[in-house]
Amino acid sequence: MHALGRGDPAIAGVAGVQYGVVTHEQLLRCGLGRGAIAHRLSRGRLHRLHRGVYLVGHRAAPPLARQLAAVLACGEGAALSHRSAAELWELLPGGGAGAAVDVTVCARNGGRRPGIRVHRSRRLDSRDLTERERIPVTAPARTLLDLAETADTRELERAFDEARVRKLVRSNDLRALLARSPGRHGALALEGMLRRQEGPALTRSEAEERMLALLRRAQLPSPEINVAVGRYEVDLLWRAERLAIEVDGYAFHSTPSAFERDRRRDADLQAIGLRVMRVTWRQITEEPEALIARVARAMATGTEKPLNFGASGRL
């Protein structure tokens, strides 16, 4: 075991690349003994996050410090996983500072640790592990499989969609993972996502026609079709309710740039007072009742002041 350097400069160097976090082992390698560590804890120069893991200097943990500290506390071979990994990959929104951190360890490791949700696995295949932001984490495909065991359907769909749109996973990656992960509880849910994604998709015009047919059968008010609003054209518009529906013909956007462009478009329309609802071909073909119920609720909560713009489409 070689030294990392001596004293506070060495500690600062380690903490500087680890979001302010150091381990007991690293402090020893920087030349501190048990007494010196205890002294720094008593003086507030170190703050214990977990057994054997400390925050240097300030008590307030910087971004990602909690995640790295949890992985370090669980020992060699541990990796951020499940919801915490999905948040790190930006597949789901963050759970807040008080949320437990998910870490997967091999079966022989672990033990209960406050603030850490430990998941045990017989083995962690090297293909399922990587690093992001200098934190050991499960690869995106493995993250989705883990998430399929703990998340509800809507959250899993959101994470799955994000991973596909941003090209973090491919169908072949997921199928290979499922093949080497027999018996996983989340396998059926993830296989279902794959089947829906790979199924036949409607063109945009076909999806619009089916959506209009659903509205007619439900006897909901007919919308205006392909209406210019500002510099955009919206697929379906109810002026009085300030509601627009954008129909996506395919399960996923073809490129990340298209995905981001649609998000900017929705934000621009919302900024001028228009509520935007996006529907997909899968919702139209597989969940028509739930979709129509969503539309009816949105129309029922509409504003009394309708949109007003002329032929130019300007508000």
C-alpha positions in Angstrom: 0.0 0.0 0.0 1.6 3.2 -1.1 1.1 6.6 0.4 -1.0 9.2 -1.4 1.1 12.0 0.1 1.2 13.5 3.6 -1.2 15.5 5.7 -3.9 18.0 4.7 -2.6 18.8 1.2 -2.9 15.1 0.3 -6.4 14.9 1.9 -7.5 17.9 -0.1 -6.2 16.3 -3.3 -8.2 13.2 -2.8 -11.3 15.0 -1.7 -11.0 17.3 -4.7 -11.6 14.5 -7.2 -14.2 12.7 -5.0 -16.8 15.5 -4.4 -15.3 16.2 -1.0 -15.5 12.6 0.2 -12.6 10.5 1.6 -12.5 7.0 3.1 -10.8 5.9 6.3 -8.4 3.9 4.2 -7.4 6.9 2.2 -6.9 9.0 5.3 -4.5 6.3 6.6 -2.6 6.4 3.3 -2.3 10.2 3.6 -0.5 9.6 6.9 -3.2 10.1 9.5 -3.5 7.8 12.4 -6.7 7.1 14.4 -6.0 9.9 16.8 -5.5 12.5 14.0 -8.8 11.3 12.4 -10.6 11.6 15.7 -9.2 15.1 16.3 -10.3 16.3 12.9 -13.8 14.9 13.5 -14.0 16.7 16.9 -12.9 20.0 15.3 -15.4 19.8 12.4 -12.7 19.3 9.8 -14.1 15.9 8.9 -17.8 14.9 9.0 -18.9 11.2 9.1 -21.3 10.3 6.3 -21.1 6.5 6.8 -18.9 4.2 8.8 -15.4 4.8 7.3 -16.5 7.5 4.9 -16.1 11.2 5.6 -16.9 14.6 4.1 -14.0 17.0 4.2 -14.5 20.6 5.5 -18.2 21.7 5.2 -21.0 19.6 6.5 -23.2 20.3 3.5 -22.5 17.6 0.9 -22.0 18.9 -2.7 -23.8 17.3 -5.6 -23.0 13.6 -6.1 -21.2 13.4 -2.8 -23.9 11.3 -1.3 -23.9 8.9 -4.2 -20.2 8.3 -4.2 -20.1 8.1 -0.4 -22.7 5.3 -0.5 -20.8 3.3 -3.0 -17.5 3.7 -1.1 -19.2 2.7 2.1 -20.3 -0.6 0.6 -16.8 -1.6 -0.4 -14.9 -2.8 -3.4 -17.0 -3.9 -6.4 -20.1 -1.9 -5.3 -22.0 0.2 -7.8 -24.8 2.8 -7.8 -27.9 1.0 -9.1 -31.7 1.0 -9.5 -33.4 4.4 -9.1 -30.1 6.1 -8.0 -28.4 4.9 -11.2 -31.4 6.0 -13.3 -31.1 9.5 -11.7 -27.4 9.6 -12.4 -28.0 8.6 -16.1 -30.8 11.3 -16.1 -33.5 8.7 -16.9 -35.6 9.8 -13.9 -35.7 13.1 -11.9 -33.8 13.2 -8.7 -35.4 12.0 -5.5 -34.1 14.8 -3.2 -31.4 15.1 -0.6 -33.2 12.8 1.9 -33.8 9.9 -0.4 -31.9 6.6 0.3 -29.1 5.8 -2.2 -29.4 2.5 -4.1 -26.2 0.4 -4.2 -25.7 -3.1 -5.5 -23.1 -5.3 -3.9 -22.1 -8.9 -4.4 -23.8 -11.4 -2.1 -20.8 -11.8 0.1 -20.6 -8.1 0.9 -22.9 -5.7 2.5 -24.8 -5.2 5.7 -27.4 -2.6 6.7 -26.2 1.0 6.4 -28.4 4.0 7.3 -29.3 6.1 4.2 -28.3 3.3 1.8 -30.6 0.8 0.2 -28.4 -2.2 -0.4 -29.2 -4.7 -3.2 -27.4 -8.0 -3.3 -26.5 -9.8 -6.5 -24.7 -13.1 -6.8 -22.4 -11.5 -9.4 -21.9 -8.2 -11.2 -20.9 -8.9 -14.8 -18.2 -6.5 -16.0 -20.5 -5.7 -19.0 -23.1 -4.4 -16.6 -20.7 -2.0 -14.8 -19.2 1.4 -15.9 -18.5 4.8 -14.5 -20.3 8.1 -14.9 -19.2 11.3 -13.3 -16.4 9.3 -11.7 -18.9 7.1 -9.8 -19.1 3.3 -10.3 -22.6 2.7 -11.6 -24.6 0.0 -13.4 -24.6 0.4 -17.2 -27.9 1.8 -18.7 -29.3 -1.6 -19.7 -28.6 -3.2 -16.3 -30.1 0.0 -14.7 -33.3 -0.6 -16.6 -33.5 -4.2 -15.6 -33.0 -3.3 -11.9 -35.5 -0.5 -12.1 -38.1 -2.9 -13.6 -38.1 -4.8 -10.3 -38.9 -1.7 -8.1 -40.5 1.1 -10.2 -44.1 1.4 -11.3 -45.0 1.0 -15.0 -45.1 4.7 -15.7 -41.7 5.3 -14.2 -40.2 2.4 -16.1 -41.7 3.6 -19.3 -40.2 7.0 -18.8 -36.8 5.7 -18.1 -37.0 3.3 -21.0 -38.0 6.0 -23.4 -35.3 8.3 -22.2 -32.6 5.6 -22.6 -33.8 4.8 -26.1 -34.1 8.5 -27.2 -30.6 9.3 -26.0 -29.2 6.1 -27.5 -27.9 4.8 -24.2 -29.3 1.3 -24.9 -30.0 -0.7 -28.0 -32.4 -3.6 -28.4 -29.5 -6.1 -28.8 -27.9 -4.8 -25.5 -31.2 -5.4 -23.6 -31.8 -8.9 -25.1 -28.2 -9.9 -24.3 -28.6 -8.7 -20.8 -31.9 -10.6 -20.4 -30.3 -13.8 -21.8 -27.6 -13.7 -19.1 -30.0 -12.7 -16.3 -32.4 -15.7 -16.0 -34.9 -15.5 -13.2 -34.8 -11.8 -12.7 -38.2 -10.5 -11.5 -38.0 -7.4 -13.8 -37.3 -9.4 -16.9 -41.0 -9.8 -18.0 -41.6 -6.1 -17.6 -38.5 -5.2 -19.6 -39.3 -7.7 -22.3 -42.8 -6.2 -22.6 -41.2 -2.8 -23.2 -39.0 -4.2 -25.9 -42.0 -5.9 -27.6 -44.0 -2.7 -27.7 -41.0 -0.7 -29.0 -40.3 -3.2 -31.8 -43.9 -3.7 -32.8 -45.5 -2.0 -35.9 -45.8 1.7 -35.5 -48.4 4.0 -37.1 -47.4 6.9 -39.4 -48.2 10.3 -38.1 -51.3 10.7 -40.3 -52.6 7.2 -39.3 -52.2 8.1 -35.7 -54.1 11.4 -36.1 -57.0 9.6 -37.9 -57.2 7.0 -35.1 -57.1 9.7 -32.5 -60.0 11.6 -34.2 -62.0 8.4 -34.4 -61.5 7.8 -30.6 -62.7 11.4 -29.9 -65.8 10.9 -32.1 -66.7 7.6 -30.4 -66.3 9.2 -27.0 -68.6 12.1 -28.2 -66.0 14.7 -27.1 -66.0 18.1 -28.9 -64.3 18.1 -32.2 -61.0 19.9 -32.4 -59.5 22.1 -35.0 -56.9 20.2 -37.0 -53.4 21.4 -38.0 -53.8 24.9 -36.7 -51.1 27.6 -36.8 -50.3 28.9 -33.4 -47.5 31.4 -33.4 -44.7 29.9 -35.4 -45.9 26.4 -34.9 -48.6 24.2 -36.2 -50.4 22.0 -33.7 -52.1 18.8 -34.6 -55.4 19.1 -32.6 -56.6 22.3 -30.9 -59.5 23.2 -28.6 -59.4 27.0 -28.3 -61.9 27.4 -25.4 -60.0 24.9 -23.3 -56.6 26.2 -24.4 -55.7 22.5 -25.0 -53.5 21.1 -27.8 -52.8 17.5 -28.6 -49.6 16.6 -30.5 -49.7 13.1 -32.0 -46.4 11.2 -32.2 -46.6 8.6 -34.9 -43.8 6.5 -33.5 -43.1 5.0 -30.1 -39.8 7.0 -29.9 -38.3 10.0 -31.5 -35.8 9.1 -34.1 -32.9 11.3 -32.8 -32.0 13.1 -29.5 -32.1 16.4 -31.4 -35.7 15.7 -32.5 -36.7 14.9 -28.9 -35.1 18.1 -27.6 -36.8 20.1 -30.4 -40.2 18.8 -29.4 -39.5 19.7 -25.8 -38.6 23.3 -26.8 -41.7 23.5 -28.9 -43.9 22.4 -26.0 -42.3 24.9 -23.7 -42.9 27.7 -26.2 -46.5 26.8 -26.6 -47.0 26.5 -22.8 -45.4 30.0 -22.3 -48.3 31.5 -24.3 -50.9 29.8 -22.3 -51.5 26.6 -24.2 -51.6 23.3 -22.5 -49.9 20.6 -24.6 -50.6 16.9 -24.3 -48.5 14.4 -26.3 -49.9 11.0 -27.2 -48.1 8.1 -28.8 -49.2 5.4 -31.2 -49.0 2.9 -28.4 -51.4 4.9 -26.2 -53.8 5.1 -29.2 -53.7 1.4 -30.0 -53.2 -0.2 -26.6 -54.7 2.2 -24.1 -57.5 4.0 -25.9 -59.9 4.2 -22.9 -57.2 5.6 -20.6 -56.2 8.1 -23.2 -59.7 9.4 -23.8 -60.2 9.7 -20.0 -57.0 11.8 -19.9 -58.3 14.1 -22.7 -61.7 14.4 -21.0 -60.1 15.4 -17.7 -57.9 18.0 -19.5 -60.8 19.5 -21.3 -62.9 19.7 -18.1 -60.2 21.7 -16.4 -59.8 24.2 -19.3 -59.7 27.9 -18.9 -62.7 30.1 -19.6 -60.7 32.5 -21.7 -60.1 31.0 -25.2 -57.1 31.6 -27.3 -57.6 34.4 -29.8 -55.4 34.7 -32.9 -56.0 35.7 -36.5 -55.2 34.1 -39.8 -51.5 34.7 -39.3 -51.6 32.4 -36.3 -50.2 35.2 -34.0 -51.7 35.5 -30.6 
